[in-house]
Amino acid sequence: MTRYTVVESKVWKRDDGKTASIYSACPWTSDDEKARWSLVTVGWTVKDTALNTFGIGRAPFKTQEQAQALADKLNS
């Protein structure tokens, strides 16, 4: 099995541009506030399948190919 795989990097984004991690606490506190948030893709990142972690401390890549190049390097 390949240890590092490429996945979409996603964040919660509010209608005013604020963002929140999908791995932290829920960013809204009411149903009215929830309607202001949506899940958006912001690029591509690497998932460590052995540790079940995402991103390995790097900002998301703009393209899937860039993320794949890192995954290939880490897997070699």
N, C-alpha and C positions, 0 to 999 in steps of 0.2 A: 504494500500500500504506500502511496505517495504521502509523505509527511506534510508538505506545504502545498496548498491548493489556492486557486484564485477565486475570490468572491466579490460581489458588489459591496461597496462601502455605502452605508445608509445612515442618515441622521433624521431626527424629528426636526421639522422646520415650521415655524409659526408664520402667519401671514404678514408680520412686520419684519421678517428676516432673521429673527433670533433662532438659534439652533440648540439642540440638546442631543446627547448621546442616546442611542437606542439601548445601551447597556447600563444606564444609570436609572435613577428614580423617574417615575412618570412625570413628564413636564407640565401637566395640567392638573388643576385642583377642582374643576367642576365640569359638568357636561357642556356648559356654554363655552368654557375655555377649550375643551377638547376639540370642538368644531374648528378652532383656529389652527390646529396642528395637522400636519400631514407627513407621511414617511416619504423621503426623497432619496434618490441615489446621487452620491456626490463623487463617484469615481470607483476605483477598483483597489482591493487590498489583498493581503495574503492571510490565510487562515492556517494556523499550526494545528493539524488534526490530532497530534499526540497530546497536546496540552489544552485543546479546545479554546484557543485564544485567537484574537483577530488583530491585525494591524502591525504587530511586532514593533511598535514604537515609531512608526513612520506615517507621514501624511499619506492620504490616498493618492494613487496614481491616476492620471487623467485617462489613460487607455488601458484596456485589458492586456494588450501586448506588453506594456511596460511592467505591469504586475506579474505577468507570466515569466518575463525574463528574470525577475528576482526569485520567483518560486523555483524556476529551473536551476538557478545558481545555488540556492539553498538546498535543493534536493540532490545536487551532484556531490 
